[in-house]
Amino acid sequence: MRKLSDLNIPIPKEIELYTSHCAEISILIINFMRSKNMSKEEFAVLVDKPLETVEVWISGYCNFNLLSISLIEAKTNISLVTKLTQEQIDAYLT
């Protein structure tokens, strides 16, 4: 049986990055849930979202928007994206 990788079709960089970001965010959420011994249902209550939404988030194939990422960060106190330091912001602005 042939695999997709056998076709030797280049994958665009943005698709590689998108896939990586989706998986990484899902892993961070799952690790948080495991560290708290939290079920998907309990996590859904924590973030005030339907269970189906949480299942999509942890599937590894979710196209997260910034509002969802911000909600998850606010409710869990975990960082899903790298934030600039004040020093980096100041350096950019000067």
C-alpha positions in Angstrom: 0.0 0.0 0.0 1.4 3.4 -1.0 1.6 6.2 1.5 1.1 9.9 0.8 4.8 10.5 1.5 5.6 8.1 -1.4 4.0 10.6 -3.9 6.9 13.1 -3.2 4.5 16.1 -3.3 6.0 19.0 -1.4 3.9 20.2 1.5 3.6 24.0 1.7 5.4 25.5 4.8 2.2 27.1 6.0 0.4 23.7 6.1 3.3 22.2 8.0 3.2 25.0 10.5 -0.6 25.0 10.8 -0.6 21.2 11.5 2.2 21.6 14.1 0.4 24.5 15.9 -2.9 22.6 16.1 -1.2 19.5 17.5 0.9 21.5 20.0 -2.1 23.4 21.4 -4.1 20.2 21.7 -1.2 18.6 23.5 -0.9 21.5 26.0 -4.7 21.3 26.7 -4.5 17.5 27.2 -1.5 17.8 29.5 -3.3 20.4 31.5 -6.3 18.1 31.8 -4.1 15.2 32.8 -2.3 17.2 35.4 -5.6 18.1 37.0 -7.0 14.6 36.6 -9.8 16.3 34.7 -12.2 14.7 32.2 -13.3 16.3 29.0 -16.6 17.0 30.5 -15.0 18.8 33.5 -12.8 20.8 31.2 -15.9 21.8 29.1 -17.5 23.1 32.3 -14.3 25.0 33.2 -14.1 26.8 29.9 -17.9 27.1 29.6 -18.0 25.3 26.2 -20.0 22.3 24.9 -18.3 19.0 25.2 -18.2 18.7 21.4 -16.1 21.9 21.2 -13.6 20.5 23.7 -13.4 17.2 21.7 -12.6 19.2 18.6 -9.9 21.2 20.5 -8.2 18.1 21.7 -8.5 16.2 18.4 -5.3 17.9 17.1 -7.2 19.2 14.0 -8.8 22.4 15.3 -8.4 25.7 13.6 -8.2 27.7 16.8 -9.1 31.4 16.7 -7.5 33.9 19.0 -10.6 34.3 21.1 -10.7 30.6 21.8 -7.0 30.6 22.6 -7.5 33.6 24.9 -10.4 31.9 26.6 -8.5 28.7 27.3 -5.5 30.7 28.6 -7.7 32.8 30.9 -9.6 29.8 32.3 -6.5 27.5 32.8 -3.7 29.9 33.3 -1.6 28.0 30.8 0.2 29.8 27.9 -0.7 28.5 24.5 1.1 31.1 22.5 4.4 33.0 23.1 3.8 36.5 24.2 6.2 39.4 23.7 7.9 40.8 26.8 7.6 44.5 27.5 11.2 44.8 26.6 10.6 43.3 23.1 7.6 45.6 22.6 9.6 48.6 23.7 12.4 47.7 21.3 10.0 47.4 18.4 8.3 50.7 19.2 11.5 52.7 19.4 
